[in-house]
């Protein structure tokens, strides 16, 4: 859909850089697809495929949009897709955290299955706000009211994502600390914790950039087009987008290619690590409460007040469960009980 507007960009968009980032994300997407088949890790890492498809599509659309800058439909599509990819990538982290909690259930602060749902539901809120705000902002043109509404939705979405990432890092830090204290910090757990710290930091960096950008847009709308120094720097220079949005996402997805959770965590969530660092085939997390109550009372506060636990502490009867000699088709690196976290 073309209009009388010559370009929806406030700068001349690069036609080369979107190609570069589309190719980079496309390669990572292909590798993630192969790795999911290799490690049979689709249930954990399927969101990296979804995020990769959305992100790659966003940069492909930007290539086309850069050549037709006055086409509103193309501009809106690339803007929305690029904004919506990072929350999907973040959701992949949440599933990995849930699998890590299944692996060391004695250190999980809540039901590992529910922590995944908790963060994914919060991520869905972020995704909804991002999609709605991006759609409104990209088609606002001279409609200041629509632009203001879209910018506010995006700010709310980005701030929510930043808060979620901070909570997420707190959970990772808690498990990391408990593993250190119990002398259970194997190299596999350490690698997973490091990658989760790193990828969350990348998302936080991107969130800070997006908040500054959207606040700048609000200031422009509120001042009837006047643009201050920060606004000029962020909104009128395209390189900020590539340094603080595109690059962190690319590093994020390649980091998970290099440190793929399928190499370090078991395929089955019933496999857990005992206090002697032996991997055992257990029953998996079992909660005596109804499914609904596990969502309402995530931390089993009622059980804590009564001095009881709704979960079966099967890890305290480790000798009942057989040791896993092989994992994911290969000898487990950390199941010998000999490698200790340093």
Secondary structure, DSSP 8 states (H G I E B T S, - for coil): -B-S-S-SSSS---SSHHHHHHHHHHHHHHHHHHHHHHHT-HHHHHHHHHHHHHHHHHHHHHHHHHHSTTBHHHHHHHHHHHHHHHHHHHHHHHHHHHHHHHHTGGG-SS-HHHHHHHHHHHHHHHHHHHHHHHHHHHT-TT-HHHHHHHHHHHHHHHHHHHHHHHHHHHHHHHHHHHHHHTT---HHHHHHHHHHHHHHHHHHHHHHHHHHHHHHHHHHHHTTT---HHHHHHHS-THHHIIIIIHHHHHHHHHHHHT-HHHHS-SSTTEEE-TTS-EEE-----B-S-HHHHHHTTT-HHHHHHT--SB--GGGGGGGS-B-SEETTEE-SSTTS-----
